[in-house]
């Protein structure tokens, strides 16, 4: 609430916004899931949702993406696609640079396997 006669200072002195680590995790997981969705087409069930850890330090984010991928597929290309999507979406939506993004493939799902 503004007080009568109060004058706002310059934008740099008005305070700041802190984005919680969980916000970065959710943005990255959704971006990776969206990027991987085409690879799961033709499968009886959609692919598992990626798990992501995010650490904000000194105004930069470090990510670790845990993926389960369809097989056979180009695993390296899918991992790159997920990583690039997560990094670009975080920067686009929050303005926070991503300094590193590691990808861990936890499991491969063979075609026709249950």
Secondary structure by P-SEA (a helix, b strand, c coil): ccccccccccccccbbbbbcaaaaaaaaaaaaaaaaccccccccccccbbbbbbbbcccbbbbbbbbccccccaaaaaaaaaaaaaaaaaaaaccccccbbbbbbccccccccc
